[in-house]
Amino acid sequence: MEFQELKDKYLKETVPENKVDMINSFGNLIDKINLSFFALQYKNESDGKVRAKIIEVIANNVPEVSNPILIEALKDNFITARKTAVIALGKTKFLSALNPLLEMLSNPSLEIKDEVIKSIVSIGKLGDVTGIINYFDNGNIHVKRAIPIILGRIQSDESINYLKDMLHKNDPEVRRNAIQALEKLIQVKDARLIINLLDDKDEDVKKASIKALSVIKSKRAIDPLLRLLKNKDEDIRRLSIQSLEQIFIALDSYEKIYEVANSKNMIERKEAIKLLGLLKDKNSIDYMINSFKSSDNKTRKLAYNSLIQISKDEVPVQVLEGLKDKEWKIRSLCAKLIGKLGNEQQISILLTLLNDPDNRVRDIAIEALSKISNQTYTNEVKTLLNSTNWKTKRAAVKLLIKLGDEDSLEALFPLINDDDLFIKSWIALALGKFENISDISPFIEMLKDRDPKIRIASAKALGQIGNKEALEPLAKSLWDDDWNVRKEVETALNRIDSNWLKSI
């Protein structure tokens, strides 16, 4: 079928979908001679999909002469037509399309901004960076803000020079975009341009500068970035730490970090602890352990986390020595770290801490031991149940309860009537969770104990065990003098049997 025949048929068609199909069918027949027909039809078509198809076919078949129609389509009210024209102009790389494309960026709500920038970059790589810069002086603020992004993607020497100049523009977003564009282009010798912007009044510009310095990795940025570790803005401190980490990774000395770590300023000391942990500096182990005795809880926690990063999977010798330190905070955190990273050979060291004079250290040792997967040490813990030292005995009871396995809980059963009220109540509550208890008489006996805490513990345990033989003795305890005991007894009765009154 000849082009004229197809054209006549097309002019008679009124259904947009059919027109799109027809354009597809004879698109390959389009040439420079009959291009004018489609140019006219583009202007006359009311349906956006048909106009978009015309633009697509023209761009694909006669790109060398399609420029005027494609530029006209940049103002099409149908977004698909505009987008098709933008992408096509990026492929054809007509210099005459540069200004119309830049003009599109004037619209702050432009939906196809990324496509427009890609096409401008494609044309700009031909070498017409000057034309883009000229538009920087003439365009509105939205164009100005987009141009640093464009120059950064063009990546020519000329574009880099213009970007350096944009670091000093009044609009902070222009400065920020220029920084982001330069971070992978600028040479280390020019890092001072970015370093100077660490003092910028705009926070986003300052943050962009910090991020860029992590890519540039200039040693000249160390001192200015270290000064930012006492900044009140947490994000600025976090970004500075990340940049400093990247710079120090390639260095042999962390002396400057230690200067900050020994500062009187608490904020920057904490950040230095984080940084030494990120760098896994083994020389800082003693410093971290010494930080355990800080009166500031966050400092201790940061030092502990950094020491884990530094230690990896092996407990440092200094940590083992720290278990003998006079300061309880050091002993407790060293014990905690051994519990997290320690091996079977170090279990005995933790067991000795069950005799520690400070209950906080004993509790940490209990927690650490409970997290060690191989619990072959339980027999040794059981021997401590006979200790004459009440602190040690309580620690052993706590640990066996924490382990919670059948063997550990059975070892506690003989102590259910122990003279130590705390041990009695702990064991009662622990054994109450043990499903296989058949003899509940010790718990029933505890309902008569002088101490209300013991009576409460036994009632709660009987409720957990769920044996109906406990209903009658529990019911008698409803007359207890202590209101809290009566409340716990009632809860236990209802837990065993909601209709307990009928069962008695």
NORWODA-V278101 format. One record per backbone hydrogen bond with DSSP energy under -1.0 kcal/mol. NH is the residue of the N-H (numbers start at 0). CO is the residue of the C=O. If there is no record, write none. Layout:
nh:co
NH:CO
NH:CO
This chain:
nh:co
5:1
6:2
7:3
8:4
9:5
10:6
11:7
18:14
19:15
20:16
21:17
22:18
23:19
24:20
25:21
28:25
29:26
38:34
39:35
40:36
41:37
42:38
43:39
44:40
50:46
51:47
52:48
53:49
54:50
55:51
56:52
57:53
58:54
59:55
60:56
61:57
64:61
69:65
70:66
71:67
72:68
73:70
74:71
75:72
81:77
82:78
83:79
84:80
85:81
86:82
87:83
88:84
89:85
90:86
91:87
92:88
96:93
97:94
100:96
101:97
102:98
103:99
105:102
106:103
109:106
115:111
116:112
117:113
118:114
119:115
120:116
121:117
122:118
123:119
124:120
125:122
126:123
132:128
133:129
134:130
136:132
138:134
143:139
144:140
145:141
146:142
149:145
150:146
151:147
152:148
153:149
154:150
159:155
160:156
161:157
162:158
163:159
164:160
165:161
167:164
168:165
174:170
175:171
176:172
177:173
178:174
179:175
180:176
181:177
182:178
184:181
185:181
189:186
190:187
192:189
194:190
195:191
196:193
197:194
198:195
199:196
205:201
206:202
207:203
208:204
209:205
210:206
211:207
212:208
214:211
215:211
216:212
220:217
221:218
224:220
225:221
226:222
228:225
229:226
230:227
236:232
237:233
238:234
239:235
240:236
241:237
242:238
243:239
244:240
245:241
246:242
247:243
248:244
250:247
257:253
258:254
259:255
260:256
261:257
262:259
268:264
269:265
270:266
271:267
272:268
273:269
274:270
275:271
276:272
277:273
278:274
279:276
280:275
283:280
284:281
287:283
288:284
289:285
290:286
291:288
292:289
293:290
299:295
300:296
301:297
302:298
303:299
304:300
305:301
306:302
307:303
308:304
309:305
310:306
311:307
313:310
319:315
320:316
321:317
323:320
324:321
330:326
331:327
332:328
333:329
334:330
335:331
336:332
337:333
338:334
339:335
340:336
341:337
345:342
346:343
349:345
350:346
351:347
353:350
354:351
355:352
361:357
362:358
363:359
364:360
365:361
366:362
367:363
368:364
369:365
371:368
374:372
377:374
380:376
381:377
382:378
383:380
384:381
385:382
386:383
392:388
393:389
394:390
395:391
396:392
397:393
398:394
399:395
400:396
401:397
402:398
403:399
408:404
409:405
410:406
414:411
415:412
417:414
423:419
424:420
425:421
426:422
427:423
428:424
429:425
430:426
431:427
432:429
433:430
436:433
443:439
444:440
445:441
447:444
448:445
454:450
455:451
456:452
457:453
458:454
459:455
460:456
461:457
462:458
463:459
464:460
465:461
469:466
470:467
473:469
474:470
475:471
476:472
477:474
478:475
479:476
485:481
486:482
487:483
488:484
489:485
490:486
491:487
492:488
493:489
494:490
495:491
496:492
499:496
501:498
